[in-house]
Structures are given as structure tokens and as C-alpha cells.
Amino acid sequence: MSFYHFRCAVSSSIAMLLCIGFAATAVWSQNENKEDTVNHRYLVVPFGAYAEETGLQLGVLGMIFFKSSTPDVPGPLFIVSGIATTKGQKTAVLSASANVFQGWIRLTGLAQYSDWPGKYWAGGNNPSDTAFSYGMTSARILGSTLFSARFFSPLPAIVQKDFRAGLQYDFEHNITRVDSPTVGSLPHELANTSGNRIGFGPLLQWDSRDHEGCPSRGLLLSLGKMYYKTMWNSQNNFSKSTIDLRSYNTMPLGLVLALSTLWERADGDVPIDRLSMPDGTTRMRGLTKGRLRDHQQFVLQSELRIPLSGKFSSVLFADAGKVGPDLSSLVDNRFHYDVGGGFRYSLNSERRFNFRIDVSYVDNGVGAAASFGEAF
């Protein structure tokens, strides 16, 4: 990223922060410090940002927070957002999460339409200097249903409280257009991309966090496996396995140390968009998504969360990640690093829902990421 792009990223992100701060203060000031007894709360926020991959981004975010059924179980949350960029990317997302039967069942879901020009770098952990340009249009629905172990009364109380098991699912129709004169010269993953992705698989979680969105203490261990099969009309036969471990520790002065380890593996005839890669927003912040891409990835993250004043807080973070075609290569490959810091603005302190800006030194350059909610 050039100095000009970095300057635009920072200035645009600051402008977005001010815009959100004004809108959020106007909407939430009357409810911010009250108990969660309001039937529902609304938030509509326009925003803008800049990234080298997208150019200028303009969008709008709408949210509805419903009241909690019990003090320790967050109420349902609905989010609608839309983004358009000066480089032709467009996406619209509707997402929802809810804990039903007093937290015995947790439902999450997302519906997304996206038209997203992007780039494919060959080389895996050592990406080439040149990239294929492509456009990807997709309609996707994904989510999960998790059942609390309280359904199984013979289990010990601590297991009933923190353990969940269930099913995750993924439905997508994808059309990919490649800017290349000859299809035969394309990498197999890029030439074999268009079609349906239909996947199902088990998901197991041990979750002792004190909060789902922005925890200050506790542990999350998530084990997932997704199977995509032609027998249920998926274009490709492949699978994805994930081990995600996160810990949160409260420290003196209100500091929180957050740590994360992710290993992900994709097997079979994997299309380009389902290969393992740091996304640049939640993993390896500031890295262009797809810059590192292969069948496996391993990412370590650390973050120190620092309270400031009122609605504001800050973070310092350092991450390391790498990709590889198999476990042996993944172990031998070198790490890529990012280090940086960021600011948080509370859109809803009661639900610990923040807007964030992160700036990092990554991949021998400066990158920036702006999003809603914590990175992990």
C-alpha cells in the first residue's frame, strides 16, 4: 500500500468513525445505561471507508437489538448491511442470531448477495507478484444450530453449562468470470469455481466466555467439519475442517488479554473461494484477502484491549499466520506477521457491540481494517 493509499485509509476511517459516533449517540443516548428491558432498539448508520482492494467503500448498516429473556442470555440481534465500492464490488447481507429456550438452543444465520471483482495470486505462502483478475457473483445462505448439553441431564453441571453441539450448513450459487484469454492457462481452483456449494457438517463448542460478542474472560474451543458433496447437488466434492481456540483473561486496570489459535484444512476438489486464507479483517488484519491462500492455514493472534474513556477504547495486537498445501509444508513454511493497534467506539455498551478501526504493519507494508464487532 502506498503512502497515499494509507493516508486515504486513515482519513476515511476517521471520517467513518465520526459519522458513526454522531449517529450512534443520537440513537442510543437515552438507553445506554439502562437495564435491558426495552422491547427492541434500532440503529441505522451510514458509513464509508477505504481499502486498496476496494477503493472507496460506501454503505449503510441497520440493526435491531431485542431485549434479553434472562440476564445472562443476550437477546436476538438482526443486522442488515449493504456496501458498494468504486472498484465495482457490491454486497448486501442480512444476518441474525438468537438464543431460544433460555439459551438451550443457539441459532445463527446469514443471507448474502455479492458481486465482487477480486484477484488470485498463485504461490500459496509465497505469493507471486502477478495475479489473475476475476469477478465472482454469488447468493449464499449459511448458519448453524447449536444445542446446549443441558438436554442431557446425566452430564456434570459444568458440561451442561458450557458445552454445545449441533449442525452447520452452507448453501451458495456462484458464477465466476475470469479475465483471461484462455481457460486452459488458469489454475485448476480458478477454472473450477462456478456452480453450487452445498455443505453440511457437525459443530462442537466448549464456550465458557462471559459474553459472546466482546468477552473479558473465558474460553472458546470450536471444532467444525463441513462436507460438500455432489450427491446433494454441490458442484464439487470437498470438505473443510476447523479447530478454533480462543481465551480471554481480565487483567489489572480493566485490561483484557485475548489470544487465538486457528487451524483450518480444505480437502478434495476445492474451489478458489473455499481454500484456506486469512481474510484481512478478523485474521491478519490489513492483509489483502486471498493474498495468502492454500489448502491449510495456521494463524496465531494476540490482542490487548485497553479501556479509555466513555464510549472509546483501544487495542494493541500482534498476529502470525501462514498457509500450505499440506500439514508437512504448513509446518515448514515461514510465518507472515502483522503488528498494530486500533480504536473502538461503543455503539451499544450494554451488548458490548463496537465499531473498530485497526491499522497494522503487514506483508512489508501498512494496512487498515474497519468493521463492526471485535476481530475475535
ABEGO torsion letter per residue (X at the ends): XBAAAAAAAAAAAAAAAAAAAAAAAAAAAAAAABBBABABBBBBBBBBBBBAAAEBBBBBBBBBBBBBABAABBBBBBBBBBBBBAAGBBBBBBBBBBBBGGGABBBBBBBBBBBBBBBBBBGEABBBABBBBBBBBBBBBBEBBBBBAAABAABBAAAAAABBBBBBBBBBBBBBBBBBABAAABBAAAAAABEBBBBBEBBBBBBABABAABBABEBBBBBBBBBBBAAAGBABBBBBBBBBBBBBBBBBGGBBBBBBBBBBBBBEBBBAAABBBBAGAABGBGBBBGABBBABBBBBBBBBBBBBBEABBBBBBBBBBBBBABAAAAAABBBBBBBBBBBBBBABAAAGBBBBBBBBBBGGBBBBBBBBEBAX
